[in-house]
Amino acid sequence: MTPYWGPKLGYGLNDEIILAHGAGRVSFIQHADKPFKVVGILKRTGTPVDQTIHVRLEGIEAIHIDWQEGAPIPGHSISAENALKMDLSPKLITAFFVGLKSRIAAFTVQRTINEYREEPLLAILPGVALAELWDLIGVAEKALLVVSGFVVIVGLSGMLVALMTSLNERRREMAILRSVGARPLDVFALIVGESAMLTLAGIVAGVAMLYLLLFVGQPLILSEFGLFIAIGGLTLHELLLIAVVSLAGVFIGVIPGYQIYCYSLADGMTIRL
């Protein structure tokens, strides 16, 4: 088995771990009298489970056996050896996972648990709950998509301005091309092609930067948060967006292309300023 959190936290097999009450790196009350011992390190899963420590329910009962209402009882301490001799059967479970062999039975089991009258229980399907959560945060995703659209529009507008402002300086260049046999349509295609190449270069650079950040950030995110970011190919939706941006770049080039086409017709083989 490959240790995941062992190297980061400095724990290894047979090391003792002391659980504490607190938040983050702040510990208010520690269970120093009843430490746990590391007996195994699970393989990496690439999920938040990698950031967890698994103990038995009897262990949780043991460390709280001399506690009352969330605090240790003053003057009353039970050693770990004496606690092991006592009944440590859990008296209360707040949540647990249930695995089913048949996916078809999921909704039937959920309804049975929710309608159970002996105990107020609530069965939640993780997949459905995550889908509902994603619907809530999907607004942020759409907002980011809109922001990305404005970024593309600003980039294409900048390219259009750059091409339009350079037309007068390039009229002599176009006159030279006409003198060697280039037709007005060839000049038009040259400007449109330039716009398309600039757009394509921007797309390639953006995709390359994306994968570079993924390769660099993947181990860091996995180490800090226990989340595995899968690196795969572009999806059909992403390819469609790239195609739309490419077409937009081509259409942007039509405006300066038509302008230089008119200049080419007016100038012929000699430039007129």
TAKA-V826281 format. One record per run of one state. SS is the DSSP state (H for helix, E for strand, L for the rest). FROM is the first residue (numbers start at 0). LEN is the number of residues. If there is no record, write none. Layout:
SS_FROM_LEN, SS_FROM_LEN
This chain:
L_0_4, H_4_5, L_9_6, E_15_2, L_17_2, E_19_4, L_23_2, E_25_5, L_30_5, E_35_2, L_37_10, H_47_4, L_51_5, H_56_7, L_63_3, E_66_2, L_68_2, E_70_2, L_72_7, H_79_5, L_84_18, H_102_12, L_114_11, H_125_40, L_165_1, H_166_13, L_179_4, H_183_42, L_225_10, H_235_32, L_267_6
